[in-house]
Amino acid sequence: MIITHKIAWNKCLSHLIWPAIEKGWKDEDRPIHFFWGLAGKNIPEIRQCVENGEEWWYVDTGYLSEQIVRYPEPKIVDYDKTYFRIVKGGIHTIRGLVPAEHTRVTELEHKGIDIEFKGWNTKGENIILAPSSPTVTFHINGMSQDDWVEATQREIRKYTDRPIIFRNKPRPNNQWWGTDIKDDFKNAHCLVTNMSLSAVEAVLNMVPVITHQRNVCSFISGKIDKIEKPMKPGRKTMQGFIKMLAENQFTIGEIEDGTAYHHLQRQLV
């Protein structure tokens, strides 16, 4: 039984995605839950799934994708270039196969989506501290965003005196609205985050990362106590990582026609 957890706001993108899930996912004689983000009642309902031992999947914006418009209301600009991640039992993919073929990565490249590993910056000075939203931070770290930032800054200061550039998510009327994180990458030594997908953007722009172990970039993340020499995986590892990302995100059309379901069953073997 496919159970798509509804969010009341009629502008939520889940109202576009749930019909595709209901059409393209194989129905089985047991509850299979789908959640869009962590809004509404999703956090307690996810907790209930865990307590009951029921299968649940998390759907949100993709790892390598055309960006959606977020304000004043979410909008997909190009359906063919907009991908959504679908994750079993977590909010980021933390396991997955690297396929031998290059089909999905090549497809992204042909669509003009940046998937190129460009090497690593060796001259950056600053540490970018980029937390997840308050909701995600509390869900993953069990503390407020402010407390996580303060604790992480203290930990960083044990190992380096490099400048720390704090960067929150751009929101209307905050100081980051209308700015581009790529400008901060130009002089970045590394980026530190808990769960922000800015980590994916960082490694595609030559900046190594330090993340939470449940972040999709944990595969290629260093540790804070080695922040002066952050992990910089080789090209083969990074290309495999990018291929794995591509295997775990899908357009609405691919969700609807069953491509997402069949790819993800292979990923979970």
TIDODO-404920 format. One record per residue (C-alpha): residue in one letter; x, y, z. Coordinates in steps of 0.02 Angstrom, whole numbers, plus 50000, padded with zeros to 5 digits. Example, Ala and Ser with C-alpha at 12.3 -4.5 7.8 and 13.67 -1.06 7.14 Angstrom:
<atoms>
a506154977550390/s506844994750357/
</atoms>
This chain:
<atoms>
m500005000050000/i500765016549944/i500505030250074/t500985047750017/h500955059450166/k500055075150113/i500575092850157/a499095104550171/w499865119450079/n499205118349901/k500785126049827/c501915112249893/l502835102749756/s502295086349834/h500605088949751/l501505086749585/i502605072449641/w501385061149736/p500315056949583/a501925051649495/i502435040749642/e500715032849651/k500795028649465/g502615023249449/w502965014049612/k502564995649630/d501164993349756/e501414979349881/d500374971250016/r501174981550154/p501305000050198/i502625009850102/h502695028050157/f503305043350061/f503725060150138/w504125076850055/g505395085950163/l505155088050350/a503715100450350/g501995098250426/k501815082250529/n503195073150435/i504455071850578/p503285063250703/e502545052550565/i504295047050510/r504665042850691/q503075032350695/c503645022850540/v505305018950623/e504455013150783/n503265002050684/g504634995050574/e503755001250416/e504655005850255/w504805024550221/w505555035150084/y506055053350086/v505855064449931/d506655081549909/t507655091849785/g508995082649687/y510885082349707/l511315087449528/s509885097349456/e509175113149384/q508645123449534/i506815126249572/v506125143549607/r505765143949794/y504975160949826/p503655167449837/e503085149549801/p503995134049734/k503995131749548/i504845119749427/v505615129649284/d506145115149173/y505375098049208/d506665089149101/k508135096249200/t507395096049375/y507805080649478/f507205074649647/r508115063049766/i507175048049833/v507995040349987/k507525024950085/g507525027450274/g508475043950278/i508565061350206/h510165058850105/t510825043950008/i512205035850112/r512355019450017/g512285015449834/l513075006349688/v514205014649561/p513635007749393/a514865002949258/e513905012749126/h513905031749113/t512125033649049/r511355044749182/v512895055649205/t513045057949017/e511205062649011/l511475076249142/e512975082749048/h511985083748885/k510645093748976/g511935106649030/i511935101949214/d513635103949298/i514305086749344/e516155089749309/f517475086349441/k518705100649417/g520045095749541/w520405104249707/n520825122049756/t522525122349840/k522625140849885/g521005144849976/e521095153050147/n519335153150221/i518255140050304/i516435141350250/l515235136250388/a513575132350305/p512255124350417/s510675115750365/s509005123750403/p508455124750586/t507205110650555/v508475098750479/t509795103250609/f508635099250753/h508065083050669/i509845076950635/n510865084850776/g509555086850912/m509975105150940/s509545122250871/q510465128950720/d511275142450830/d511895129550953/w512585118650813/v513505133450736/e514235138550904/a514785120850946/t515545118150774/q516485134550780/r517225129650948/e517755112850876/i518535120850722/r519515133150831/k520385118550918/y521285114550755/t521455130550653/d521425149450662/r520865151750482/p519465164350450/i517735156550466/i516435163150344/f514675159550405/r513415156850267/n511595152750299/k510305147550172/p509745162350064/r508015167850113/p507055183750068/n507715198550168/n509205189650247/q510975195150204/w511285180250088/w509755183149979/g510285186849801/t512085181149831/d512985166149755/i513955153949863/k515155151449717/d515885168549759/d516355161849931/f517115146249853/k518435156649763/n519485158549922/a518865143450017/h519995130950104/c518525119550142/l516655119550182/v515945112850345/t514115107950359/n512975095550441/m511715091050304/s511705105450179/l511805100849995/s512995115549978/a514275101650008/v513885094349836/e514035111549757/a515695114049849/v516545098249786/l515995102449608/n516865119149630/m518535112849695/v518165114649882/p518385099649998/v517065096550131/i516795090750309/t515025084550341/h513905074650456/q514025055850431/r512245055550362/n512615068550228/v512745061650051/c514505068850045/s515065058650195/f515845046650067/i517115060050025/s517145070150187/g518605073350300/k518585076150490/i518695092550585/d520285087250676/k521115086150504/i520395102550441/e522105109650396/k522295095150275/p520515091150220/m520155075450122/k520385077749934/p519905061549848/g520625057349678/r519765059349512/k519205041149499/t518375041849670/m517535058449632/q516885052549464/g516165037049549/f515355048049681/i514555059049547/k513895043549457/m513135037349620/l512235054049644/a511525052849469/e510835035449506/n509825041749654/q508865056449582/f507475057149453/t506355068749354/i504475068349383/g504305059349216/e505525045849273/i504585043849437/e502945042049344/d503545029449214/g504365017749342/t506185022049303/a506475028349481/y505725012749558/h506755000649453/h508385010349475/l508185011349662/q507774992849680/r509454989549596/q510315001849713/l509634992649865/v510214975249812/
</atoms>
